[in-house]
Structure formats: C-alpha cells, structure tokens
C-alpha cells in the first residue's frame, strides 16, 4: 500500500517529499521512540514537515502519536520548535508543487542532495 509522504517547503512553496529524513535519527537513538500506527497508509507512524532555508534542511513539524498521546518536534528534541537536520545525508526526492505544473508541462521529480543537513546539489531541476 502506498504510504503517506512527508512534506517540505522550498522557497515558500509546499512540495511532496518521498524521502524520510527523520529515519536515520530515529535509528541512531539508544531507545528509538515507537509511534502508534494509526492508519495503514502511514506504517511508520509519523509524518514530518521539512523546510529548506538558507540551503539547510530543517525539521519544522512532526505529527505522530505515542501511547495515545500527540508527539511533536518539542517532545523529541528538548522543547525545540525546529531542528537543523544535521544527521541527514542523502537524496531528498521532491515532487513539484501543483502550482508549478502548468497545462502541458512535463512532470519532473527533483532530487536535492544533502550532506550533514546542508544542500550540496540538485538534480532534475534546471530552474534552481
């Protein structure tokens, strides 16, 4: 079953993100939090909101449940509202926003290359 994607804001535009940058951080924890699976379309038990600001990847929202209680960024990251995702290195696979796809436009996926939370390159998006 197709899973609910993450979301990311780039240049003040909301995009769909088909990468889960929180996963490496969760795996690195001595006791990774276990989130409640509340829907078959989100087996990981959470959805994150991300932002690229000044070429840095930020975690700006977390929507999850644990033991029946709502969990957000503050619960995982010592009361911080947003977190520089310096644990993440790899590709971010981003779908263009619907507002960026005009009539007859070719649909294209952008891959944003990230190293230790910093954007180091982009593939498939010649406009950036």
HELIX and SHEET records of a PDB file:
HELIX    1   1 UNK A   22  UNK A   28  1                                   7    
HELIX    2   2 UNK A   73  UNK A   76  1                                   4    
HELIX    3   3 UNK A   98  UNK A  100  5                                   3    
SHEET    1   A 8 UNK A  69  UNK A  71  0                                        
SHEET    2   A 8 UNK A  56  UNK A  66 -1                                        
SHEET    3   A 8 UNK A  46  UNK A  53 -1                                        
SHEET    4   A 8 UNK A   6  UNK A  10  1                                        
SHEET    5   A 8 UNK A  13  UNK A  17 -1                                        
SHEET    6   A 8 UNK A  90  UNK A  95 -1                                        
SHEET    7   A 8 UNK A 109  UNK A 115 -1                                        
SHEET    8   A 8 UNK A 118  UNK A 123 -1                                        
SHEET    1   B 3 UNK A  69  UNK A  71  0                                        
SHEET    2   B 3 UNK A  56  UNK A  66 -1                                        
SHEET    3   B 3 UNK A  83  UNK A  84 -1                                        
END                                                                             
